[in-house]
């Protein structure tokens, strides 16, 4: 069986109310980042991931 390296995973979702944050918010960490802006949240995971 071969394995493939996954470079990153991005998950998006909407939140309400869209103006809950006064300005865009970004939380960065060692394995990626989480951003909130205009009713959309994006989690981008860039840690070493492997798909079997």
C-alpha positions as CSV (number, residue, x, y, z in Angstrom):
1,X,0.0,0.0,0.0
2,X,1.3,3.5,-0.9
3,X,1.0,6.6,1.3
4,X,0.5,10.1,0.1
5,X,1.5,13.3,1.9
6,X,-1.2,15.8,2.5
7,X,0.2,19.3,2.3
8,X,-2.7,21.1,4.1
9,X,-6.4,20.8,5.0
10,X,-8.8,23.7,4.9
11,X,-12.2,23.7,6.5
12,X,-14.6,26.6,6.0
13,X,-17.9,27.3,7.7
14,X,-20.2,30.3,8.2
15,X,-21.2,31.8,11.5
16,X,-24.0,34.2,12.5
17,X,-24.2,37.0,13.2
18,X,-21.5,37.8,10.6
19,X,-20.5,41.0,12.4
20,X,-19.8,39.4,15.8
21,X,-16.2,40.4,15.4
22,X,-15.4,44.1,14.9
23,X,-12.5,43.3,12.6
24,X,-10.9,40.2,11.1
25,X,-9.5,37.9,13.7
26,X,-6.6,35.4,13.1
27,X,-5.3,32.9,15.6
28,X,-2.0,31.2,14.4
29,X,-0.5,28.2,16.0
30,X,2.2,25.7,15.3
31,X,0.1,23.5,13.1
32,X,-1.9,26.1,11.2
33,X,-4.2,29.0,11.6
34,X,-7.9,29.9,12.3
35,X,-9.4,33.1,10.8
36,X,-12.8,34.8,11.2
37,X,-14.0,37.5,8.8
38,X,-17.4,38.6,7.5
39,X,-19.3,35.5,8.7
40,X,-16.8,33.0,7.4
41,X,-14.4,31.0,9.5
42,X,-11.4,29.2,7.9
43,X,-9.3,26.6,9.7
44,X,-6.1,25.7,7.8
45,X,-4.1,22.8,9.1
46,X,-0.6,22.6,7.7
47,X,0.9,20.1,10.2
48,X,2.5,16.9,8.8
49,X,-0.4,14.8,7.7
50,X,-0.3,11.4,5.9
51,X,-3.1,9.6,4.1
52,X,-2.9,5.8,4.0
